[in-house]
Amino acid sequence: MEPRSFNLCVQETLQKYWNQDGLSDYGVQTFQYKDVARIIEKLHIILEASGVKHGDKVAICGRNSSRWGIAFFATLTYGAVAVPILHEFHPEQIHDIINHSEAKLLFVGDQVWPKLNADQMPKLEGIFGNSNDEFKLLLGRTEKVCYARENLNRLFGEKYPMNFRAKDINYYQDQPDELAVLNYTSGTTSNSKGVMIPYRALWSNYAFAVEVLGTQMGPGDKVLSMLPMAHMYGMAFEFIYEFLHGVHVYFLAKTPSPAVLLSAFADLKPRLVVAVPLIIEKIVRKAVLPKLQTPIVKLALHTPILRERVLAEVRHKLQAAFGGNFIEIIVGGAAFNQDIEAVLHDIGFNYTVGYGTTECAPIISYSPWESFKQGSCGRPAPRMEVRIDSRDPQHVPGEILARGMNVMLGYYKNDEATAATLDREGWYHTGDLGVMDAEGNIFIKGRSKNMLLGANGQNIYPEEIEDKLSSLPFVSECVIIQKDEKLYGLVYSDPEEVHAAGLSEAMLEAQMEENRQTLNNIVPSYARIYAIRMVPEEFEKTPKKSIKRYKYMDYPV
């Protein structure tokens, strides 16, 4: 596909699907495409009357919702830069991001606003509520901002005295390398950085989804948005692609627990499921593994005549749990447990694993489930090159480098970090370690910054040990750390699971010692762990549900 204006794609989409349902807050309210267009136009009036110029920053912070999405599109199609902020960030983080980005306006959700302190964001000229159609003015620091909101309906009526129609839409025409989104990461190894995402990266990620899924999805189909839109993974593949392709997007306001998700899947029957490993692993552990571990099923799996029938039945039940109407489940955002993946592969489940980063908005590699190679994260996406910085890329792990249309412009106001990540030839240094087979399939081995050094100089990839440890009994989450050349496993156990099994604290500790011995029998000698230490709470995570491991490197053992 030839590159084209992203905003023009938005404009043509609204005109094409004018009378169709586009966005819904699940169980609350639905907006047709014409409703979205009308609200975008009102927000353009607010931006213009408030004195916002092309290139100015507009922050958006709140739970996923239709109005969040509308505010995002309104910002871009006006020619301003969107600054999406995860609503789960600590208030101080939100203050810092708004100040660092120099945002002029903020659209904020009801759940976030009471926690913020406007005095800590002195550069903001206006704050608007993002939880109702009227975009209530919460704070106006200039006469222009106050005037814009107070006179919105009059200004809209004067601009469109004969009603607002599809032909009236005329959006800002973007240039490929123009800054569109300033997305602040919540990295697992350092403080957040503002990733400068150009329009070409937004368009290329949208075009990628059309190229690999286009004819299989369209008007009349539904998708459930459950990943945070403030993160590029959810924004690109649970919102932008679907909306621009005529697919009805439902936003899940509740916390996506397995029970809530399974109920919504059964109701909506989404055409595509996009998820992080944590969600899939929880559902598989509760809905699939117990069925496969009964004595009768185990016996049947070892009987050739019955094996295929049993696996087909398990596959059908798992597909039904996700609504039974999806093309595939795309897993990404963090490492996928290999034992869980092996189960999905054995039953012939239609899943695939992609790989990306915020810096690539986000896609780097992907393969459709029919051609996906187990254990990999697909092949380089269209308009992207990938190479492994290694003397033997097929066998010796090296840093994964990516180059192409999806790559960021750099880090905002951070030339040093940009120079350390983007080299002169345009290669983005991901910081991830991997190998690539002869067919171009990428296999991730871990983060280069996470790599530990063994006593005899061996490279130890903690993710590989964690993958095996997390498959053992009562290990819900784990992190491998190193102290005085010894490896320790930090483990969090699900209290409900422990209680249901009737385990006392002493019994749980005994189980962990058994787990340690089991683990040490299946890993190389230099990767054996010295002890397991229990942690009282779930590990702190990033928006991608990756554990912020840097916070636990000095955990007392």
N, C-alpha and C positions, 0 to 999 in steps of 0.2 A: 504494500500500500504506500502511496506517495504521501509524504508529510503535508499536513494542512492545518489551518487555524483550529485550535481547540475550542475557542469561544464560538466559532462558526458552527462547529459540531453541536454545541449546546443550543444555539439559535435554531438550527434546522430541526433538531430533535423536538423542541417545544412546538414548533409549527407543524411538524408531521404528526405528532401524537396528541394534538390539542385537546381532544375530547376524551382521552383515555385516562384511567387511573394511573398515577405515577408513584406517589409516595404515601405511605400510611404509618401512623403511630399505632402499632398493633393493638387492636381492640378499642381505639379511642377516636381517631379521625383520619380521613382520607383526603388527599389533594390530587386533583386531576392536573395534567400538564398545564392547562390554561390557568389554573389557580397558582401554580408555581411561577409561571410567567408574570402574572399580575403582581405577586408579592415581590418578585425580583425587581420589577419596575418601580414599586414603591420604595424599595431599599435603595435603588439607584438615585431616587429623588432625595432621600435622606443623606446619602453620601455626598451628592453634589451640593446640596444646600448647606451641609456641614463644612464644606471647604476641603473635602478629601480630593486629592489629585491622583493622577495615574502614578502608580508606583508606591503610593503611601500604604502603610500596613494596617490591616484590620484583623483583630484577634477574634477567635470564636472558641468558646469554652463551655462545655455542657455535655450531658448525656446524649447519646445518639437520638436524633429526632428528625422529623421532616423539616422543621424550621432551621435546624442546624445545617442540613443539606442545602436548603434554600439560601441561607445567609452565605454559605460557601460559594455557590454558583453566582450569587449577586455580586460578591466581592470581585471574583475573577472577570466576569463579563462587564464590569464597570472599568476594569483596568487597574484595580488595586491589587495588593498582594495579601493573600490569606495567610493567617498565622493560626493554624489549628492547635489547640492545647488540650491535652488529656485532662478530663474532669477529675480523675483520681489523683492527680499531682497534689502535693502538699501546697497550701496557700502561698508559702514563701517561694516555691518553685514557680507558681503561676505569676506572682508579682515580678520575679526576676526575668521570666521570659517576656512578659509584656514590656518591661523596661528596656531589656536588651534589644528587642525587636523594634522599639520606638513606635509601637502601635498607636494610632491616633484614636481609634474607636474599638470598643469591645462589645461583642454580643455574648451574653452569659446566661446560663441556665439557672432555674430556681434553686437547684440543689447546691450550686457552687457559690452563688452571689453572697449569701449570708456569711460565708467563711472568709470572704475577701475584705481587704482594707483599702479603700480607694486612696487614702493618704499615702499608701506605699506604692501607688502607681501614678505619680504626678504628671507624667507626659500624656496620659489619656485625656482627650477632650470631651469624650462622651461614652456613656455605658448604657447599653440597651438590653432589656430582657429578651431572651430568645426562647421563651416558653409559651408565648401566645402570639396570635396573629397580628396583634397591634404593635409588637416590639416596643413595649413601654419604656419610656426614658427613665432610667434609674439615677443617672447623674449627668448633668450638662455643665461643662466648665466654660463654654463660650456661648455668646448670643446666637451664633450661627447654628450650633447644635440644637439649642432650645427652640429656635425658630423653625428648624427643619421638622422636628417632631410635632410641634404644636400646630403647624400649618400643612401637615402631610396630605390630608384628604383634599384640602382646597387646591394645593399644588398639583395633585394627581388629576383632579377634575379639570383644572385649567389646561393641563397638558393633553388630556384625552377627553374632550367635551363630547365626542360621539362614541364613547366606550372604547376600551382597550381591546385591540384585535391582534390576531397572529401576525398580520402584515406590518404591525407597528413595531415589532421587535427589530432592533438594530444595535447589536452589541459591539463592544470594543474589539478590534481585530488585532490579535496578539502576534508577536514575532517569535520564531522558534527558540531563540536563546534568551528571551525575556523572562525575568523572574516572575513566577506565578505563585509559588507556595514557599513559605518559610516554616519548615517542620523541625521542631526541636526534639532530638532523640533523648531517650532515657537509657543510655548505654549501660551495659553491665560492667564496664571497666573504667569509666571516667564520668565526669560531669557532662550534662547535656550540651550539645552543640546545635546551632541553627543550620540545618541543611537547606541550601538554596536550590530549589527544584524548578527548572524552567518549564515553559509550556510544552516544549518538544517531548519532555519526559512524560508528562501527563498524557499527551496525544499518543505517544508510542506504546505506553502501557494499555491504553484503551484499544488501540489498533491490534495489539497482541491478543487481547481477549476476544476480539471480533474474529481474528484469524483462526484461533484454535477452537472457539465455541460457537461462532456466529450463527450458522444454519441450524444449530440444535436448540437455540433459545430465541425468544422474541416476544412480541405483544401477546398478552394472555398468560404468560408465565409469571411465576412469583419467586422471590428470593427473600430470605430472612437475614437481615443485617444484625449480627450479634457481636462482631469485633469492633473495637473503638474506631470511629471515623477519623479521630485525631491521629491515628497511626496509618501509614501509607498502605499497608496490606488491606485493611478493612475499607479504607477510602477508595482504593483503586478497583477492588474486585467484589465488593459487596454493595457498592454505591454508584461510582462513576460509570463503569461499564454497563451495568444493568439499566440505569436511568437513561443513558444515551442510546440504549438498544431497545427501548420500549418495554422493558421488563418492570413489573410492579414491585417496588422495594418496600418491605415491611421492617420497621425499626422496633427492636425488642427493648422495651424500657426497663424490664426487670433484670436482675443479675442472672446471667446465663447458667444456672445450675442444670444438671442433667434432667431433672424432673420438668423444669420450665421449658427447656429446649425440646424434649421429647413430645410434650403437649403441643407446642407450636409447630413442630415438624408434622405431626399427625394432622393438624388443622390446615396448614398452608400447602403442604406437599411441595416444597421448594424444588425448582428445576436444577439448582446448583447449590452445593454446600461448601462453604469456605470456612476453614477452622484452624485453630492452633492445635498441636498435638495433645495438650492437656485435656481438652474437651473430648476428643476422640478416645483417648486412653481411658478416661473415666467411664464413658459409655460402654466401651468394649469390656472393661474389667467387670462391670456390673451386669451387662446384658448378654455377653457372649462367653467369657471364660468359664463361669460356673456351669453352663450347659455342656461345655466340652470336657469338663473334668469329672463328670459322673461316671461311675463304673460301667454302666450300660453303654454310654456313648464312647468311652475309651475302648471298650471291646469292639464296638462297631467300626471305629476308625482303623482298627487293625484287621478288619475283614474286607478284602478288596471289593466284594459285591455291594457291601453296605456303605463303604467309605464315601463314595461320591454322593450317594443319596443324603447321608447325614450332613456333609459339608454344604450341599445345595440348600438344605432346609435351614441351616444356621445362617447362610448367606441371605436367604430370602427374609428371615426374621430381622436381621440387622438392617437390611435395606428398608424394610417396613418401618423400623424404628426412626429412620430419617425421612419418612414420608413416602418412600417407595417410588418417587417420580424424578429422582435426580440423575443427571448425566454422569456425574462423578463427584467425589469428595476431594477437594484440594487441601492438602495439609501443608502448612508452612509456618514460618515465624520462629521456630525453635526446633531442637533436635527431636526426632521421633524415636520412641523406644523400639528397638529392633525386634524384641519378642512379640510386641503387639503388632508390629508390621508383618512379622512372619505369619501370625494368625490370620490377618486380613488377606495376605497373599495366598495362604493355603486354601481358604474358603472361596477364592476367586472374586473377592470384593472389588468393586469399581472405585478404587482410590488412587491418588497420585500424590507425590510430594514435590513441591516447588521450592525454589531458593531465591531469596532476594534480600535487599537491605533498604533502609530509608533512603540512602544515598543513590539508589537506582529506581526509586519511586513506584514499586519496589523490585520489579521482576528482573532476575538474572538468568534463571534456567527453569525449565519445565518440560514435561513430556505428557501426552494424553495417557490415560490409564491403560489403554490397550497396548501401548508400546513402552510403558514405564518399566524400568529395570529395578527390581527390589533392592533396597538399600541405598539407592542413588537419590539425587534430587533433580533428575532430568538432564536435558541438554540445553546449551545456550539458546535463549529466546531470540526471536526475530530482531534484527537490528542491534544485536549484542554479540561481542566476541568474548571468549573466556580462555585464559591460559593459566597453567600451573607453573609457578616460579620454582622449578625443581630440575635437577640434572636428569631425573627419570620420572616424568610426570605420571606415568601409569603405575608406578610402584612405590616411589618415595614421596611422601607428603610434602607439599610446598604451599606457599601462600596463593590463594585464589585471586587472580586479577581479572577485572572486567572493563570493557571499553565499548562505547556505543551511545545510541541516542537516549537511553534511559538515565545516563550518568548525570549527577548533579553539577552545578556550576562551582560549588565549593562550600565552605562553611562561612556563615555570616560574621563579618568583623573578626575573622580568625585566620589570617594568612598563614600562620605557622602550622596550624592543623591541616589546612588545605594543602600546603606544600608537602606535608608528610603523608598525605593520602592520595593525592592526584599527581602523577608524575608528568614529565614534559611531553611524553608520547600519548597522554590522555588515558593511561591505564589507572583505574581505581583500585587501590590496594585494600582489599576487604578486611584483612586481619584474620580471615578464616583459613584453615589449613585443609587441603584436600588432594585427591588424585583424580585423574580423568582417564577412562578406558579408551580403547581404540575407536569406539563408536561415538565418543564425545559425552558419555554419561559422567556426571560429576558426583564424587563421593566425598562428603565432608568428614574430616577427622577431628576437628576441634578448632578452637580459637588459638591463634599464635600467642596471644597474651596470656592464655590459660595454661600453656604447655609448661610442665614441670620437668626438672632435670633430676634424674636418678643418681644414686651414689656413684655409679660407674659411668656416668655421662649419658645414660639412656634417655631418650625423649619419652616422656610419659604424658599421654593425652587423657586428662581426668574425665572427659565426656565418655570415653570408651569404658572406663571402670564404672562410672555412674550408670550407664545404660544397663550393665549387668546387675549391679546392686539394686537398681530400682525394680527389677523383675522378681526379687526375692520377697518372701512373706513379710507383710506389715511395713514395707518400705514405700511410703507414699511419695516422698521427695527426698533427694539426697544431694550432697555436695562433697567432693573429695578435696581435702586441703593437705598441705605439707608443712610439717614442723620438725626441725632438726633432722632432716633427711628421712623422716618417717611419714607415711601416708595415713590419714585418718578419714573415716567416713562420717559425715554429719548426716543424721537421719531424722526426718519428721514422720511420725506414724499417725494415721487418721484415727482420732479418739473413738469415733463411732465403730470403726472396724475392730479396734482393740477391745472395746466394751462388748461388742457382739460375740467375740470369740472367748470372752470370759477370762482374759489374760490379766494377771496382776502385774505390778511394775517389775517384780523379780522375774516373772515368766517372760515378760517382753524383753528384758535384758538378756535372758538366756537364749531367746529366739534370735536376737541380734548377734550374739556370739556364734550361734550356729550359722547364721547368714555370712558372718565374716569368714568362717572356715570354708563354707561352700564357695564363696567368691574367690578366696585365695587358691582354691583348687582349679579354677578355670581361667585365671589371668596369669601372665608371665610373672616370674619370681620378683622382678623389679617393680611390679605394679601391685604387689600384695599390700593390704592395709594392716596397720598395726592394731587399730582399735576402732570401734564404732561408738560415737557419742550421740545421744539423743538431744534434739532441740525441741523446746516446748511449743513453738508456733510455726505455722507455715513460713517458708522462706519468702523474703521480700522479692517482688518480681517487677519486671519492666512491662510496658504495654503489650509486648509480644508473649508475655507469660514466661519469659526466660528468667531464671533466678539471677539476682544481682550478686553474683558470687564474690565480687570484690569486697562486699560488706562482711564476708564470713572468713576471709583469709586469716584473720587474727583471733578467730573464735577460741576461747580457752579450752584446752583439751587435757 
